Amino acid sequence: MKYMETKKGFQGTPLMRIPLFLSLVFLGLMVVVNFAMYFSRMSFYPSSVKDYYLGSEAAFTAARSYGSMLEVTHMHLPMMAIVMLVLTHLYLFAPISKNAKIGITVGAFAAALFSEGSSWLVRFVHPDFAILKVIAFVSLQSVLIFLIGGLGYMLLFVGRAAKIAAAEKPDPASLPEFTVTTQGRKKLSEKAENLLKTQWLKYKEGKAWGDDEEIAQPLIDELAKAGLAERRAGELKLTGLGWEASKMCVRRHRLAERLLEDVL
């Protein structure tokens, strides 16, 4: 887990993505086998579910015993716990909201528990719960397909986008004029730092560069000379180093506010 965090997640680590992708392939094959096993025993008709768990005189099959179901559940519970843990914990590194991560995690484990519990309801509570078994099976497999497919997409495309973004990010060593935090180099003016701070706050609000105001040309020249901004397709954009500098300016400003509040 520490390796994943320090390397900024599996998306940007090529060597980590290889075993993860191959694991997803195996888990995808597991879903295929799940469908094959299900349809070898029953179908989506509730009557077939009843016949499988309660037995059928026409097919000369006996009802599932308590011991046999206990053995299956004993094997399924830890297996599904491991599978869901592997899949859902990777979503913690996905570029989605916290609420989405919580919903995916809780939903995945709930679907697994629902699928296992529905079998017991059919066998020992009431045959009419057979429809729940069908719904539970479809729900669990849908969750697995969603988790595997989503992670596969992130491994193939999000990781590639992160690699491209990292390649476009300028090397701080090649920018001798940039010195918001480095001693011995020319410091940005207060207006330039305020502009960086403003742009970061606007970015967090979903606004574009320069919204609601005109940026003075000397400030643009200063940021461009420091390697913090550049023109792309006729528009002024912050560079990767520029975004780092803007976050740093906001952080320093907030620390100064906190210090002043504590002192007063």
WOBELFEN-V310285 format. One record per pair of residues at least 6 apart in sequence whose C-alpha atoms are under 7 Angstrom apart, sorted by the first residue. I is the first residue (numbers start at 1). J is the second residue. If there is no record, write none. Layout:
# WOBELFEN-V310285
i={I I}
j={J J}
This chain:
# WOBELFEN-V310285
i={4 7 9 10 10 11 11 11 11 11 12 12 12 17 21 24 28 31 41 42 42 42 44 46 46 49 50 50 53 53 53 53 54 54 54 54 55 55 55 56 80 84 84 87 88 91 92 108 111 111 111 112 114 115 115 115 115 118 118 119 121 122 122 122 169 169 169 170 170 175 175 177 177 177 178 178 179 179 179 179 180 180 180 192 193 196 197 197 197 199 200 200 202 209 223 224 228 228 228 228 229 229 229 229 229 230 230 230 230 231}
j={10 13 93 16 17 17 154 155 158 159 159 162 163 155 152 148 148 141 52 48 49 52 134 130 131 130 127 130 63 64 122 123 62 63 64 123 61 62 63 62 112 108 109 147 105 101 101 143 136 139 140 140 136 133 136 137 140 132 133 133 129 128 129 130 239 240 241 240 241 226 227 185 186 226 226 227 185 186 187 188 187 188 245 219 249 246 246 249 250 209 246 247 208 237 229 230 238 239 241 242 236 237 238 239 242 236 237 238 239 237}
